[in-house]
């Protein structure tokens, strides 16, 4: 029998401080500010990535809030559209938070790659 053993590729260890910055960046505006301060003292790629994702999600929430006020004028249909949009943004937020907790640099679906383009040099 000819068996070849391959050693599994082990991803680089993610320091818990890196994950902390990434996770905290998703926890409200105050958490984002704390994460920016933490990232300022020790810059990491994971922290910068999730700070950009979190910033994009916060700006999207502000834009959605303005759009929801406009949609609130339309009874039922406008409310339903706004509710679905808020739920969708919440799902994206949870996906970003889970990726940060796992130490992954995985952009949120649909708009995450765009956030990396728009804010590409921020937090470096």
C-alpha positions as CSV (number, residue, x, y, z in Angstrom):
1,X,0.0,0.0,0.0
2,X,1.3,3.4,-1.0
3,X,-0.2,6.0,1.3
4,X,1.0,9.6,1.3
5,X,0.4,11.6,4.4
6,X,-0.3,15.3,4.0
7,X,0.0,17.7,6.8
8,X,-3.1,19.9,7.1
9,X,-2.6,23.6,6.4
10,X,-3.0,25.4,9.7
11,X,-4.2,28.9,9.5
12,X,-2.2,31.5,11.3
13,X,-3.2,32.0,14.9
14,X,-5.5,34.9,15.5
15,X,-4.6,36.8,18.6
16,X,-7.5,37.3,21.0
17,X,-6.8,41.1,21.0
18,X,-7.4,41.1,17.2
19,X,-10.7,39.4,17.6
20,X,-11.7,41.7,20.5
21,X,-11.2,44.7,18.3
22,X,-13.2,43.1,15.5
23,X,-16.1,42.0,17.7
24,X,-16.3,45.3,19.7
25,X,-16.5,47.2,16.4
26,X,-20.0,45.8,15.8
27,X,-21.4,46.7,19.2
28,X,-23.1,50.1,18.8
29,X,-21.5,53.4,18.1
30,X,-19.7,53.4,21.5
31,X,-18.3,50.0,20.7
32,X,-17.1,51.2,17.4
33,X,-15.3,54.2,19.0
34,X,-13.7,51.8,21.6
35,X,-12.6,49.5,18.8
36,X,-11.0,52.4,16.9
37,X,-9.1,53.3,20.0
38,X,-8.0,49.7,20.6
39,X,-7.0,49.5,16.9
40,X,-5.0,52.7,17.2
41,X,-2.7,51.2,19.8
42,X,-2.2,47.9,17.9
43,X,-3.1,47.9,14.2
44,X,-4.1,44.5,12.8
45,X,-5.5,43.5,9.4
46,X,-8.5,41.7,11.0
47,X,-9.3,44.7,13.1
48,X,-9.1,47.1,10.2
49,X,-11.2,44.8,8.0
50,X,-14.1,44.6,10.5
51,X,-13.9,48.3,11.4
52,X,-14.5,49.1,7.7
53,X,-17.4,46.5,7.6
54,X,-18.9,48.0,10.7
55,X,-18.6,51.5,9.5
56,X,-20.4,50.6,6.3
57,X,-23.2,48.9,8.2
58,X,-23.6,51.9,10.4
59,X,-23.8,54.3,7.5
60,X,-26.2,51.9,5.8
61,X,-28.4,52.0,8.9
62,X,-28.5,55.8,8.9
63,X,-29.5,55.8,5.2
64,X,-32.1,53.1,5.9
65,X,-33.5,55.2,8.8
66,X,-33.9,58.2,6.4
67,X,-35.5,55.9,3.8
68,X,-37.8,54.3,6.4
69,X,-39.1,57.8,7.4
70,X,-40.0,58.4,3.8
71,X,-41.6,55.0,3.5
72,X,-43.6,55.5,6.7
73,X,-45.8,57.9,4.8
74,X,-47.1,54.9,2.7
75,X,-49.5,52.9,4.9
76,X,-48.8,49.2,5.3
77,X,-46.7,48.7,2.1
78,X,-44.1,51.3,3.1
79,X,-44.0,49.9,6.6
80,X,-43.6,46.3,5.3
81,X,-40.8,47.4,3.0
82,X,-39.0,49.3,5.8
83,X,-39.4,46.3,8.2
84,X,-38.0,43.9,5.6
85,X,-35.0,46.2,5.0
86,X,-34.3,46.5,8.8
87,X,-34.5,42.8,9.2
88,X,-32.1,42.3,6.2
89,X,-29.7,44.8,7.7
90,X,-29.9,43.0,11.1
91,X,-29.0,39.7,9.4
92,X,-26.0,41.3,7.7
93,X,-24.9,42.7,11.1
94,X,-25.2,39.3,12.7
95,X,-23.2,37.7,9.8
96,X,-20.4,40.3,10.3
97,X,-20.4,39.8,14.0
98,X,-20.1,36.0,13.6
99,X,-17.3,36.4,11.1
100,X,-15.4,38.7,13.5
101,X,-15.9,36.1,16.4
102,X,-14.5,33.4,14.1
103,X,-11.5,35.6,13.2
104,X,-12.5,35.6,9.5
105,X,-12.0,38.4,7.0
106,X,-15.3,37.6,5.3
107,X,-17.3,40.6,3.9
108,X,-21.0,40.7,4.6
109,X,-23.0,39.6,1.6
110,X,-24.3,42.0,-1.0
111,X,-22.6,45.2,0.2
112,X,-19.5,44.1,2.2
113,X,-17.1,44.1,-0.8
114,X,-18.3,47.6,-1.7
115,X,-17.5,48.8,1.9
116,X,-13.9,47.5,1.5
117,X,-13.6,49.5,-1.8
118,X,-15.1,52.7,-0.3
119,X,-13.2,52.6,2.9
120,X,-10.1,50.7,1.6
121,X,-7.5,52.9,3.3
122,X,-9.4,53.6,6.5
123,X,-7.9,52.2,9.7
124,X,-4.7,51.1,8.1
